[in-house]
Amino acid sequence: MSDPTIMFGTAFRAALTRRDFLRSSMHGIGGVALASMFARESGAGGAVPFRSAGLGLAGLPHIPPRAKRVICLWQGGGPSHIDLFDPKPELARLVGQDIPESIRGATRLSTMSSGYGRFPALPGLKPFRRCGESGIEISELLPHIGGVADDICLVRSMHTEAVNHSPGVTFFMTGSEQPGRPAMGAWLGYGLGNECDELPAFVAMTSSDREKSCGQLFYEHYWSNGFLPGRHQGVRFRSGDDPVPYLGNPAGVTRGSRRDLLDDVATLNRTRAAQSGVADPAIETRIAQYEMAFRMQESVPDLLDFSNEPASVLELYGPDVLVPGTFANNCLIARRLSERGVRFVQLMHSGWDQHGNLHSQLAVQCRDTDQPSAALVRDLKQRGLLDETLVVWCGEFGRTPFGQGPSEAPNGRDHFGRAYSMWLAGGGAKGGHVHGATDDFGWNIASNPVHVHDMQATILRLCGVDHEQLTFRHQGRDFRLTDVHGRVVHDIIR
Amino acid sequence: MDRGLGRGVAICDHLDMSPRIYGTLVLSATLGVAGLVVHDGMRAALDVAAPDFHREVRPILADNCLQCHGTDASKRRGGLRLDQREGAADAAVTSGAIVPGSADRSPLMTRVRATDAAKVMPPPDSRHVLSADDKRVLARWIDAGAAFEDHWAFVPPRAAPIVARQVARHPIDLIVGARLAREGWSMLPEADRETLVRRVTLDLTGLPPTPAEVDAFVDDRGHSAYERVIDRLLASPHYGERMALPWLDAARYADSNGFQQDGDTFQWLWRDWLVRELNKDTPYDRLATEMLAGDLLSDATDDTRLATAFNRNHLLNGEGGAIPEENRWVTLFDRVDATATTFLGLTMSCAQCHDHKYDPITQRDYYAMLDAFNRVPESGIVDGSPSRIRVAPPVLEYADAAIRARRASLEAHAQSMGEGESAQAARDAGKAAFDQFMRDEWPRVMVMSDASPRVTRVLTRGSYTAPAEELGFATPAFLPPLAGDAPRNRLGLAQWMFSADNPLVARVAVNRAWQTFFGDGLVRTPEDFGTQSQPPAQRELLDTLAVLFRESGWRTKALHRLIVTSAVYRQSSHANAAAFARDPDNLLLARAPRFRLPAMVLRDVALSASGLLNASIGGAPVYPYQPERVWEPLAITKERDFTYPASHGSALYRRSLYTFWRRTIAPANMFDASQRQSCRVRVAVTNSPLHALTTLNDPTWVEAARVLASRVSRAEASPSARLATAFRFVVGRVPTEAEALVLERMLERQRAMYVGDPAAARALLSLGELGTEDYAAGGADAAHDVSPELVEQAALTIACLGILNLDEALTRE
């Protein structure tokens, strides 16, 4: 490359095709540049040297992973454990009477109910049924999830310190109630790298209940890279024509003319480097980054093109599957992302915050989410992917066993972090299994408590990561997802 | 009033003051203060000698031992402490763990070398493992006497003696040059003039030089040509805009509160104050004191009260059910964090729950400092009726004459006289308009106040539900004491920071300045100067700059001038592969850095090069192009309308710092910026394909390319001249012959495409708002219009887009 004029030979254009680019050693650093695709991060914050986007850290995974990928079906707002997953006949017996103070103790409640004088027991709205061979009891509000009971691991003893939504979601996703720490998906991308060269390792999608009955918002810090390098930030795919901002070419620019432009820009970049004698590896990195952008422009629309999905699969996910922006639509996209190697899909749905409309809205919520959630489990299973894909179905907390609103006729439930339920499926989690239990009121945990940090440690463990060893030096301290807490819950691992 | 703007003043400043400084310096140098630095090249030869405590020994102790043998008394095991605090050496020695001069007789080494799992240190369950190298370093250290040294950043900085000895030379060049000479390296020659003027213009103003400015510098062969450019740039009102950018990240500045309601605020008035003060070159000690305690000054004005919004730019929660006291504590923690990180480079927040594991900051220190912020008449949450604006008291009504007049006029309408139904209706309408004005437009900036003093208690494990011991305001005990007569409040805190013996404040400030001009700080962990920080490779330089900065009267423009006039700054960045390989992180500064410009600056470059830029300064935030439906999904329609209120006309082309920053969702094209959730002082530049998509496809860039194409078409007739001129507008130089050939091919290929697809040309040329009417019109025949001019403009637009996406365009070389 000492003589830039050789660039104008006939072979030049061909040398810029992607495959040749990968092999190229024009500067003797082509391969290195690609490997360090995102290499130049200002600031030497990492305790571990930066590696490429494709590679994770040396020494990871720490143990053989059970799950290669994670799909988190976030149920924002706080799904009621009392109504959905944790049957409490005692509440029916005591309906309308106060839950005894001996049970309530000094539980920290939100300011919406902390000043209450009465705490009237409010039993589950609908009966529970024993499901599958395992006989797990699940409310008949969730018939489809009940239908995959033998594949799910139901944890009835979750607990969190958070009393409000945003701190609660932030806590589960990042290990801290305050925004600013890296999300779980960012940690996993940082530790394990990206298996996909056309899509980011960490993708977030959002949806909300169709009636907008619930005011939960999904903030960027829920999929933030925090203090990890920026490339680990979750990329939000939106519904509609431009799922990633600026993905589409401007009007009047074709794929072919863009290809020409990128080739000429790359030539100019290399000409400049050669003529000025600068050997900054960042120049090849930039060219590689533009190439990946070009590939993403093709791979993302392909991802969202459902035309090759058989009718049987579409039916599995229910009537909303083709409506962009719905939970069902997002569940199918999540499967397709996961199939393509995206390590962490964070699908966030809101609508479970029934303070004053439990009797009308809970069933609507269940209708929106029950079938697609179960469909995702079934679909992964029929493709043989469930064993290596961990599905996590969880909200930021549960809801109070007592009713909110007029004490004689409660119409909702308040936030409740002292005890709640969630489930896992696939990826090494025990199917047809129930872990932990609450007392007769669904108020206190009676056995095998699982704190949010414990669940985070367990999810990392299933991915082959020791949560105590995945750290990042920031502000002079080695931070980790689980702070200084967290114990792996071995009982829920198959 | 501008201070220190006179030509050549700053470069001479340090020389003028030098006898004063250096009088004390020579003495300290003879005491060996400057001799602590052992440079890398000597390391091998010194393998048998004592290891450098800061660079070699301390990190081993810190990473492996201090969790149980450090400052945190509650976690300390076996009564042994191995941190560097005064007396610690004695403690370790008297406990018998270390026998100075003999590693083999020291029980510490016996335990470290043990193979028995029950005996070995660190214990296996700690997951810390010492390497053979680590053990050798510890042994050498003990053999050499096991001397503990105070952490470098906790002792006051001293200027390098060499600077006093050679007053005629630039101090930065002296220090860096001496270090390079030891390695047998040298700096690169000065960058070519086009590159240099683009570099310094971007660094000082965040805008590219115009071709006329480049020509003026290239043609000015006078002795002080470069200094004349610096004078012009330091006097530019755009200087303050550029220098405000890192402050906005540090101050977690946003135009809304965050969380569910995410109400808008008037904090932008603080942003305008900041730009004004930076342009005025208000001395740093005064600037910081106003930010921390402007309300408590004896000469307090509305402007100094406005300055204290620095500590009110935090998140504010108003979620239903939010517990006020819990959120108030979150805010207090945030203030301590923002203050300590920004000004002290200390990770105070580590001491929120327990004594700091590594630095000598106790939990008492933490809450004693927090006490200064615990007097604000605030509940902890923001409430109020659903409306666009939501602010939490205390607020400053910061209204200019125009807005006061508007208020008076609306008030008059609401109180208009007259009888009867129509008069009453007019009054009602007037009252409604007045209420609306007072809610959404009457400026109320959230500021600090000490009107509600509270008893501060240490919170057990940082939990507001577990208050313990009561304490009053104090500064961290391990640093020089607060003056006896200093007020025990935020003002006292500020006075203490800027007292002559504070070892941190000047270092932290010059490090952040260095970061602005070199991409990285001399300390690569600008948020942490504690014992876990990365020791600076050029500590003498950092310390000298810190001393010079303080002695100059904390004059920031003088500091910036000093930096940009150095040969170190002015050298070329065009290093060869060997140079990149031998010092990939450029620690020794044998080349100027090349780094990608911040996204906010990139957008300004595109606007400026095309001539679109609206260069007006200050004012309420604007709403330039954003992708559709970016805001809307983050909306609760019952609370307020969150439809993006897109700007039109010239407001679209204001500088990036005026873009409305919604805290829950940052502008989509400002990649790599801080998320503005908490204080951030580290620059983060990453490369991702998403950035490429932004600068290739965002209408901001596409429109800039279109307008640039039309700008150069008006000026030049031939395609090659148009390309060359566009190239100059963006990168500041004329393309080489080889580049011109590629540019022409680029244009030709795009032209060929649009000749075959004129509808595509028309579609492209209709993007953006400015001057598209010529293309948008055309009706049914438009598709058949193969006007050569249309095709040419479209092709040239894409070529300009390509130029805006050149590595050189995105990079500060």
Contacts between the chains, C-beta under 8 A, distances in Angstrom:
chain1	res1	chain2	res2	distance
A	4	B	738	4.6
A	5	B	738	6.3
A	7	B	738	7.5
A	7	B	742	7.8
A	8	B	741	6.6
A	27	B	577	7.7
A	28	B	577	7.7
A	29	B	577	7.8
A	37	B	687	7.4
A	38	B	686	5.9
A	38	B	687	5.1
A	38	B	688	6.1
A	39	B	687	7.7
A	40	B	595	7.7
A	40	B	596	7.9
A	40	B	685	6.8
A	40	B	686	7.9
A	40	B	687	6.5
A	41	B	684	7.0
A	41	B	685	7.0
A	41	B	686	5.5
A	42	B	519	5.7
A	42	B	520	5.8
A	42	B	595	6.8
A	42	B	682	7.7
A	42	B	683	5.2
A	42	B	684	6.1
A	42	B	685	4.4
A	43	B	520	6.6
A	43	B	524	5.9
A	43	B	525	7.5
A	43	B	682	5.0
A	43	B	683	6.8
A	43	B	684	6.6
A	44	B	520	8.0
A	44	B	524	4.6
A	44	B	525	7.8
A	44	B	534	6.0
A	44	B	585	6.7
A	45	B	524	7.9
A	45	B	525	7.0
A	45	B	682	7.2
A	108	B	323	7.9
A	108	B	465	7.4
A	110	B	320	7.8
A	110	B	321	3.2
A	110	B	322	7.6
A	110	B	323	7.1
A	111	B	321	5.4
A	111	B	322	6.8
A	111	B	323	5.5
A	111	B	324	7.5
A	112	B	320	6.1
A	112	B	321	4.3
A	113	B	321	8.0
A	114	B	323	7.8
A	163	B	321	6.8
A	163	B	323	6.6
A	163	B	326	7.9
A	164	B	317	7.7
A	164	B	319	5.2
A	164	B	321	5.4
A	164	B	322	5.3
A	164	B	323	7.7
A	165	B	260	7.6
A	165	B	319	6.2
A	166	B	259	5.7
A	166	B	260	7.2
A	166	B	317	7.2
A	166	B	319	6.3
A	178	B	330	6.3
A	178	B	333	7.9
A	178	B	677	7.9
A	178	B	678	7.4
A	179	B	258	7.8
A	179	B	315	7.1
A	179	B	675	7.5
A	179	B	677	4.1
A	179	B	678	7.1
A	180	B	675	7.7
A	180	B	677	5.1
A	180	B	678	4.6
A	206	B	633	6.2
A	208	B	633	7.7
A	212	B	636	7.8
A	212	B	637	6.8
A	215	B	260	6.0
A	215	B	320	8.0
A	215	B	636	4.3
A	215	B	638	7.3
A	215	B	639	7.2
A	216	B	260	7.8
A	217	B	260	5.8
A	217	B	262	7.9
A	217	B	634	5.0
A	217	B	635	7.6
A	217	B	636	7.1
A	217	B	664	6.5
A	218	B	633	7.8
A	218	B	634	7.1
A	219	B	258	7.7
A	219	B	634	7.4
A	219	B	664	4.9
A	219	B	665	7.4
A	220	B	664	7.1
A	220	B	665	5.9
A	220	B	666	6.7
A	220	B	675	6.5
A	221	B	675	6.2
A	221	B	677	5.8
A	224	B	675	6.3
A	229	B	684	7.6
A	229	B	686	5.8
A	230	B	671	7.6
A	230	B	672	5.6
A	230	B	684	5.7
A	230	B	686	3.5
A	230	B	688	6.7
A	231	B	686	5.4
A	231	B	687	7.8
A	231	B	688	5.4
A	235	B	690	6.7
A	238	B	629	6.6
A	238	B	633	7.3
A	240	B	629	6.8
A	242	B	627	6.3
A	242	B	628	7.6
A	244	B	690	6.9
A	244	B	693	7.1
A	245	B	627	4.6
A	245	B	630	7.3
A	245	B	668	4.5
A	245	B	669	7.7
A	245	B	690	7.6
A	245	B	693	7.4
A	245	B	694	7.2
A	246	B	627	6.8
A	246	B	668	7.5
A	246	B	669	7.6
A	246	B	690	7.7
A	246	B	693	4.4
A	246	B	694	5.0
A	246	B	696	7.5
A	246	B	697	4.1
A	246	B	698	5.1
A	247	B	693	6.0
A	247	B	697	7.3
A	248	B	697	6.6
A	249	B	696	7.9
A	249	B	697	6.2
A	250	B	697	5.7
A	250	B	699	7.1
A	250	B	702	4.6
A	250	B	764	6.4
A	250	B	767	5.8
A	251	B	760	7.8
A	251	B	763	3.9
A	251	B	764	6.1
A	251	B	766	7.2
A	251	B	767	6.2
A	252	B	759	8.0
A	252	B	760	4.1
A	252	B	761	6.2
A	252	B	762	7.3
A	252	B	763	3.8
A	252	B	764	2.9
A	252	B	765	7.4
A	252	B	767	7.6
A	252	B	794	6.5
A	253	B	760	7.5
A	253	B	764	6.6
A	253	B	798	6.9
A	254	B	753	6.8
A	254	B	757	7.6
A	254	B	760	6.8
A	256	B	753	7.1
A	257	B	749	7.5
A	257	B	750	6.1
A	257	B	753	4.5
A	257	B	798	6.8
A	258	B	696	7.7
A	260	B	746	7.5
A	260	B	749	4.5
A	260	B	750	7.0
A	260	B	753	7.5
A	261	B	746	6.9
A	261	B	750	7.2
A	261	B	798	6.0
A	261	B	801	7.2
A	261	B	802	5.2
A	264	B	742	5.8
A	264	B	743	7.9
A	264	B	745	6.5
A	264	B	746	3.9
A	264	B	749	7.2
A	264	B	802	6.1
A	265	B	746	7.9
A	265	B	802	5.0
A	265	B	805	5.7
A	265	B	806	6.3
A	267	B	742	5.1
A	268	B	739	6.0
A	268	B	742	5.2
A	268	B	743	7.3
A	268	B	746	7.9
A	268	B	802	7.6
A	268	B	806	5.7
A	269	B	806	6.4
A	269	B	807	4.4
A	269	B	808	7.6
A	271	B	736	7.5
A	271	B	738	5.3
A	271	B	739	5.6
A	271	B	742	6.4
A	272	B	739	7.1
A	272	B	806	7.5
A	272	B	807	7.0
A	272	B	808	5.7
A	273	B	807	8.0
A	275	B	736	5.9
A	275	B	738	6.7
A	275	B	739	7.9
A	276	B	574	4.6
A	277	B	574	5.3
A	277	B	576	6.0
A	278	B	573	6.8
A	278	B	574	4.0
A	278	B	575	6.6
A	278	B	576	7.8
A	278	B	594	7.1
A	278	B	813	7.8
A	279	B	575	6.7
A	279	B	576	5.1
A	279	B	577	3.8
A	279	B	579	7.6
A	279	B	580	5.5
A	280	B	573	7.7
A	280	B	575	7.5
A	280	B	580	6.6
A	280	B	594	5.3
A	281	B	580	6.7
A	282	B	594	6.8
A	282	B	596	7.5
A	282	B	687	7.5
A	282	B	807	7.8
A	282	B	811	7.7
A	283	B	807	5.2
A	285	B	687	5.8
A	286	B	687	6.4
A	286	B	692	8.0
A	286	B	807	5.1
A	286	B	810	7.4
A	287	B	807	7.8
A	289	B	687	5.1
A	289	B	688	6.7
A	289	B	689	5.4
A	289	B	691	7.2
A	289	B	692	5.4
A	290	B	689	7.5
A	290	B	692	4.6
A	290	B	696	7.8
A	290	B	805	7.6
A	292	B	689	4.1
A	292	B	692	7.8
A	293	B	689	3.8
A	293	B	690	7.5
A	293	B	692	3.9
A	293	B	693	5.0
A	293	B	696	7.1
A	296	B	689	5.6
A	296	B	693	7.3
A	297	B	693	7.6
A	355	B	320	7.7
A	414	B	321	7.2
A	415	B	321	6.2
A	468	B	127	6.4
A	469	B	127	6.8
A	473	B	532	7.4
A	475	B	341	7.7
A	475	B	347	4.2
A	475	B	349	7.7
A	475	B	350	7.4
A	475	B	525	7.6
A	475	B	527	5.4
A	475	B	528	4.9
A	475	B	532	7.9
A	476	B	347	5.1
A	476	B	350	7.4
A	476	B	358	5.9
A	476	B	359	7.2
A	476	B	525	7.2
A	476	B	528	4.4
A	476	B	530	5.0
A	476	B	531	7.2
A	476	B	532	2.9
A	476	B	533	6.1
A	477	B	347	6.8
A	477	B	350	6.0
A	477	B	357	7.2
A	477	B	358	7.5
A	477	B	532	6.7
